[in-house]
Amino acid sequence: MGCFNLVLTEANTLATEIATSVTRDRRTQSYVAYKGLVWLEARIIQEATAAR
């Protein structure tokens, strides 16, 4: 059985930005297949740095 965790939108902005990009731009290929997007890499680094 699966497990779900409820988090505030502010705590998971990167996932929200990815979902918005996927639906807005109608992306049918994985971000991994494209090796990510420039903005995605920058956001991952930003979020990782902020978590320290």
C-alpha positions in Angstrom: 0.0 0.0 0.0 1.3 3.5 -0.8 1.9 6.4 1.5 1.1 10.0 0.9 2.6 13.0 2.7 0.9 16.4 2.6 3.3 19.3 2.4 2.9 23.0 1.9 3.3 24.3 -1.7 6.1 26.6 -0.4 8.0 23.5 0.8 8.0 21.9 -2.6 8.3 24.7 -5.2 10.6 22.7 -7.6 8.0 20.0 -8.0 5.3 22.6 -8.7 7.5 24.3 -11.3 8.2 21.0 -13.0 4.5 20.1 -13.1 3.6 23.5 -14.4 6.3 23.3 -17.2 5.1 19.8 -18.2 1.5 20.7 -18.5 2.0 24.2 -20.0 4.5 23.1 -22.6 2.8 19.7 -23.2 6.1 17.8 -22.7 5.7 14.2 -23.6 9.3 13.1 -23.0 11.0 12.8 -19.7 13.1 15.6 -18.4 15.8 13.0 -17.9 15.6 12.1 -21.6 16.5 15.7 -22.4 19.1 15.8 -19.6 17.0 18.4 -17.9 16.4 22.0 -18.8 18.7 24.9 -18.0 16.2 26.4 -15.5 15.7 23.0 -13.9 19.4 22.5 -13.2 19.6 26.0 -11.8 16.6 25.4 -9.5 18.0 22.0 -8.3 21.3 23.7 -7.3 19.4 26.6 -5.7 17.2 24.3 -3.6 20.2 22.0 -2.6 22.2 25.1 -1.5 19.3 26.5 0.5 18.8 23.1 2.3 22.3 23.3 3.8 
